[in-house]
Amino acid sequence: MKVSTTDPKVLQDFLAAKLELSRRGAKDVIDQRRVWVNKKCIWMARFQLKTGDTVETSKAIPKAPVKFHVRVLWSNDNYLVCDKPAGVVSCDDPKSVETLLRTQENIPTLEAVHRLDRDTTGCLMFAKNHAAKEAAIEIFKTHKVSKVYHAVAAGKFPYAHQIIDAPLDNQPAVSRVTRESAGEDASFLRIRIETGRTNQIRRHLASVRAPVVGDRVFGIKNARDPRLMQVPRQMLHASTLELPNPLDVKTQIKVHSPLPADFRATLKLFGMGKKK
């Protein structure tokens, strides 16, 4: 969309007019990091446009309706692991996965054991009672929890294997990265994290110039490659969660989540074919 002399020059107002949205709806699009002005991602609602500017929006991130079915991957008497969808926070919100599952599974005492970012998909563990949650949190404090993620990273990742151990927030952080495949413009990576710092994988990959594709915060801000504007979210997926059963440490919990459709579509977009 080209900005004409008669168009509103405030980005929020421009989008509301052009996309036939309310101002609140336009602000939501901006907040989701889906707006690009002259190929640069912009997330300021009051951003001032100039005549001749080009404004583009990427595909919308699906929003969770009030009654949103969340797939349960594994469950026992004390815990369940769900397949978290994109665009929904993990907990502490009326529309969170935690709240949705409490209603869906009829377990009002359900509590999230850990968190995934709003736009990260995959294995997310919940406790069905508070005692189970406390036991799980103690396990998560140890190195007995194995978390494997998959990501699509920008650029051709140069190493078959790399350990990124740069501290985050003045605390140790370790990410073990394996290159599954790579094209000229993007790479398919498997990451096993030994620590769980906030946004660890996104920050670590950005630090080695391989940011997660679709990451509007730590990733590429200028869309020189037009395909970047087709990616609806950060392509980060929690594929596998494995840990000792917190209430029966002689047994193991191991859960796998397959790559979601938008992740596989992004791999195909960057010439890495269909992945399972």
N, C-alpha and C positions, 0 to 999 in steps of 0.2 A: 504494500500500500504506500503510494507516494503522498507526501504531505503537500497539499495545495495552499494557496494564499488564503483561502476561506476556511480551511480546517482549523479546529481547536489546536492550540500549540502546547497544551499540557497533555502529557502522554496518557494519563488516566482518562481525560475527557475525550481525547482522540479515539482511543480504543472503544469507549462506550458508544461513541457515535458510529464508528465504522463497523463494529461487530454487533451492534444493536443490543448492548448489554447495559445493565444498571452500572452506576459508578462503583458499587460494591463488587459487582461481577468483574468489572475491568480491573479493579485492584487485586482481586483474586488471581487473575491471569498474570499480572505483574509479579505478585508475591511468589508464584510458582516458578519464577525464573524462565518464563516461556516467551518473553518479548525481546526482540532484537532490533536495535536501531542502527542502521548502516553496518550490519553484521556484528554489532557489539551487544552483548547481553546487558539489558538495563532492568534494574529492579527498584527504581525510584518512581513512585506514582506521579510526583510533581516535576519529573524531568521535562525540560523545555525543548520542544521540537522546533526545527526551522523548516521553512518552505524548501521542498526538494529532498528532505530526508526520506529514507526508505524504512518502513516499519514492517516487521514480519513476526508472526507467532508460530511456534512449533505446535505439534499435535497436543491436544489436551490430555492431561493425566486423568484417568477415570477417578471420579469421586465416589467414596463409599456411601451408598444410600443408607437410610436409617435401618432397614432390614437387609443386612449384607451377610451372605453365607460365607463363613470362613472354613476352609478345609482343615480338618483335624488329621494329622499325619500319624499320630501315635498317642495312646492314652492308657493309663492304668488307674488304680484306685486313688493315687495321690497326685499324679502329674498328667499333663497333656502337652504335646508339641503341635503347633499349628503351622500352616503354610501362610505366612503373613503376606497379604497383598500390598501393592504399592499405593501411596497416597493416603495412608491411614497411620496415625501414631500408635505406638505400642500400648500405652496406658495413660492414666491420669487425665482422661478427657471423655466427655459423654459419647463421642463417636469413635473412641479408641477400639483397637482389637480386643483389649481386655473387657470393655463394656459389652461389645458385641457378643463375645464368647460367653459371658455370664448369662446372657439371655438365651442365646442359641443352645447352649449345653445345659441350661437350667442349673448353673452352679454359681450362686450369688457370692460365694466366698473365694472365687477364682482370683488369683493375683499373678502378675507377671514376675518372673524370676530375673529376667534381664531385658534389655531393650534393643530394638533395631531402629535405625533412622526411618523417618516417615516414608521415604521412597526406596528403601532397601527391602527386598523381598526375602522369603524363605523361612527357615526353621526358627521358631520363637517358642520358648518354653514357659509354661504356666504351672503354678501349684494350685491344688484344689482346696487347700486349707492353709492357715497361717503357719502351723508347725512344719508342714512340708516345705513352705517357702523358706523359712529360716534355715532348715537343713540344706536346701539347695544353695542358698547364698553362701554358706560355709564351703561347699564344694567349689563354687565358682571362684572363691578367693584363692584356691590352690591352682597348681598346674595340671590338674587331673581332667580338666575340661578341654576337649579338642573341638575347635571351631574351624571349619573350612568354608571359604567363600569363593565365588567366582566373580570376575569383573571383566568388563571390556575397557581397556585402557587406550588412550590416544597414543598414536605413534607405534613404531616397530620396537617392541621391547627387546633390548640387546642381549639379554642373558637368559640361558635356559633355567638357571636358578639364581636367586639373589636373596640374601638376608638383609632386611632393612631394620636397623636397631637404633635409629635416632630417637632420643627421649622426646616425650610429648608432655607438655604441662609440668616439666621438671620431674617426670617419673619415667622409669624404664618402659620401653615399648619395643616389641619384637614382632615383625611380620616376615614370614617365609614365603617367598613368591616363586612360583613355577610357571613357566610359559607353556601353555597348552598348544597354542598355535598363534601365528602372526601374519598379517598382511602388511602392505606398505604403509597403511595409514592408521591401523589399530591392531591391538593384540588381545588375545583371549588368555586370561591369567587365572591361576588357582592360587589362593592365598590362605595360609594357615597362620592364625594369630596365637601368640603365646600370652598376650596380655589383652586387656579390653579397654583401652583408653578411648575417650570420646572421639568419634570420627577417625579412628586410628588408620584404617586402610585408606580412606580417602586422602588423609593428610600425608601418610607415608608415600603413597604412589605419586602424589603431586610433588613431593620433595625430590623424587628422582626423575622428574619430568615425564611421568607416565600417568597423568591424571585420569580418573575414571571418566569415561565418555558420558556426557549428560549431566555431569556435576557442575551446577551453576555457581557454587560457592568456592570450591577449591580447584575447579577445573578450568578449561579454556574459556576465556571471556569473549574472544573474537572468533566468529564463525567463518574463517577463511574457507573451510571445507563446508559446502552447503548441506552435507549430510548431517552435520552436527545439529542443525535446526530440526531435523526429523526425529531425533531421539527424545522421547517424552520425559525421561527421568534419568537419574544416575543409574548406570548399569552395574549394580552391585547386588549380589544374591548370596544369601546364607545357605549353602548347599547341604552341609552335614553338621550335625551336632552329636557329640559322643561324650558321655561322662558316666562315672559310677552312679548307680541308683542311690540318691542321698539317704534313703531310708532302708537300703539293703545293699551295702557296698560290695557284696559278693556278686552282684549282677550288674550288667552294663545296660545303659540306654543308648541306642544308636539310631538316629533318624536321618533320612535323606529327603531333600526336596528337589524335584526336577527343575530345570531352568524354565522360567515362565515364557509365554509366547512373545512378549515384547523384547525380552533378552535375546531369544533365538532370532527374531527379526532383525535386531541390531547387528548380530554376528553376520547374518546374510547381507545386510546393507553394506558392511565393510569387507565383503568378499571372503568371509571365513565359513560360509556354508551353514547348513542346518545342524545345530548341536542339540543333544538330549540333556 
